[in-house]
């Protein structure tokens, strides 16, 4: 598969086939992030995984699912993720570098997951107190990002901007998730 095809396929997924992930999947994803580039090769991020049904049930209510789908509170039972990865950093340390490193780590894991037919949803909008309680995160670590992982159920389509020019994602009557993206010509503004 061409890398652009992979990047397009790895779009955010918010509905899953609620089945157990193959054993070791979340550990493998963290291992992919472990070897990704990071600032100063500090490897300062830490990870927590939730894969038991009890842990997943405790993490789910801490997440805010889709700001542009105002009337949707997240996937129904039977369409929820089968696992979560929480990226953590030391409290108050390396703020800017942690932000960059967590983006690299999250994108690496999302692309890796897509190669195995898994969907991911990356959350910056979550209740850190609930995440901390659900997973027993120590006080010296701060949850920075949560990634939901599961077997893909949702069909996602990348397309041009909406007719009104907006980039708001939306779902059609069949539940297909449409993701508007600007054309390359609008983004690539200098070529010399």
Secondary structure, 3 states (H helix, E strand, C coil): CCHHHHHHHCCCCCCEECCCCCCCHHHHHHHHHHCCCCHHHCCCCEEEEECCHHHHHHHHCCECCCCCCCCCCCCCCCCCCCEEEEEEEECCCCHHHHHHHHHHHHHHHHHHHHCCCEEEEEECCECHHHHHHHHCCCCCEEEEEEEEEEEECCCEEEECCCCCCCCCCEECCCCCEEEECCCHHHHCCCCC
